Amino acid sequence: VQLQASGGGLVQAGGSLRLSCAAAGRSFSYYALGWFRQAPGKEREFVAAISWSGGSTYYNDFVKGRFTVSRDFAENTAYLQMSSLKPEDTAVYYCAAYIWYGSVLDAARTWSASYYSLGNYDYWGQGTLVTVSS
């Protein structure tokens, strides 16, 4: 699976951006998608995640109420709508795919307990830079 993240750019504090993550290549039946970010000099951290069905979403506390994750099956694309951006949101944003193997129910349960862990994601996009000016 190849993931292509796009939509980053320069925005003023309080502004909005929508990031896209397009999936291509080998098609897996079930996979969740996560968004992570890495600011200069810091470790990569979890931002948001969405289940295969789109029915479950998770957010890190620092983006709750400001970011929304979604996915479009027809377009094979996931989105991260970011609003009320702050300078501390400046980072390279990455999307990643968490493949659900075996039973969907078991995979969903496992993912719901580990969606925030970078090491559990199988495929990563190249990242897109978001810069928020004050």
C-alpha positions in Angstrom: 0.0 0.0 0.0 1.4 3.4 -1.0 0.1 6.4 1.0 0.4 9.9 -0.4 -0.2 12.7 2.1 -0.9 16.2 0.8 -2.6 19.5 1.7 0.0 21.0 4.0 1.1 24.6 3.8 1.5 27.8 5.6 -1.5 29.2 7.5 -2.0 31.8 10.2 -3.0 31.0 13.7 -6.7 30.4 13.9 -6.9 29.2 10.3 -7.8 25.9 8.8 -6.3 23.2 6.5 -7.4 19.9 5.2 -4.9 17.2 4.8 -5.5 14.2 2.4 -4.1 10.7 2.5 -4.6 8.8 -0.8 -4.0 5.1 -0.7 -2.9 3.2 -3.8 -1.3 -0.1 -4.7 -2.2 -3.5 -3.2 -5.7 -3.4 -1.8 -6.3 -4.8 1.7 -9.8 -5.6 2.7 -9.7 -3.9 6.0 -7.4 -1.3 7.4 -7.6 1.6 9.8 -5.8 4.9 9.1 -3.9 7.1 11.5 -2.5 10.6 11.4 0.7 11.4 13.3 2.9 14.4 13.4 6.5 15.3 14.2 7.6 18.7 15.2 11.3 19.7 14.8 13.4 18.2 17.5 10.5 16.1 18.9 9.3 12.6 18.6 6.5 11.6 16.3 3.2 11.6 18.1 -0.3 10.3 17.5 -2.9 12.9 16.3 -6.0 11.0 15.2 -7.2 7.7 13.8 -10.2 6.2 12.1 -11.4 2.7 11.9 -11.9 0.7 8.6 -15.7 1.4 8.7 -15.2 5.0 9.8 -17.5 4.3 12.7 -14.8 4.8 15.3 -12.5 7.8 15.6 -9.9 8.7 18.2 -8.1 11.9 18.9 -5.2 13.0 21.0 -6.4 15.4 23.6 -4.5 18.4 22.1 -6.6 18.3 18.9 -10.0 17.3 20.3 -12.7 19.8 19.1 -10.4 21.2 16.5 -9.5 18.4 14.2 -11.8 15.9 12.4 -10.7 12.7 10.7 -12.8 11.1 8.0 -12.4 8.7 5.1 -14.0 8.4 1.6 -14.1 4.8 0.4 -15.0 5.7 -3.1 -11.9 7.9 -3.3 -9.8 5.5 -1.2 -8.7 8.6 0.7 -8.6 9.8 4.3 -8.8 13.4 5.5 -7.8 15.4 8.5 -9.7 18.6 8.7 -7.8 21.0 11.0 -9.3 24.1 12.4 -8.4 26.7 14.9 -4.8 26.0 14.2 -2.1 27.0 16.7 1.6 27.6 16.2 2.3 24.5 18.3 0.5 22.5 15.6 3.5 23.2 13.3 4.9 19.8 12.2 5.2 17.3 9.4 2.0 15.3 9.3 2.1 11.7 8.4 -0.7 9.2 7.5 -0.3 5.5 8.2 -2.3 2.3 7.6 -2.9 -0.3 10.2 -3.8 -3.5 8.4 -6.5 -5.6 10.0 -5.6 -9.3 9.6 -7.9 -12.2 10.3 -11.2 -11.8 12.0 -12.5 -8.2 11.5 -14.0 -8.2 15.0 -10.8 -9.4 16.6 -8.7 -6.9 14.5 -11.0 -4.1 15.4 -10.8 -4.9 19.1 -7.0 -5.0 18.9 -6.8 -1.8 17.0 -9.1 0.0 19.4 -6.6 -0.7 22.2 -3.5 0.3 20.2 -4.5 2.9 17.6 -2.2 5.4 19.1 1.0 3.3 18.8 3.3 4.1 15.9 4.8 0.7 15.9 1.5 -1.0 15.1 1.1 0.8 11.7 2.2 -1.1 8.7 2.5 1.5 5.9 3.4 5.2 6.1 3.1 8.1 3.7 5.9 10.6 3.1 4.5 13.4 5.3 3.3 16.9 4.5 4.5 20.0 6.3 2.1 22.2 8.2 3.4 25.6 9.4 1.2 27.8 11.6 2.4 31.4 12.0 1.5 33.4 15.0 
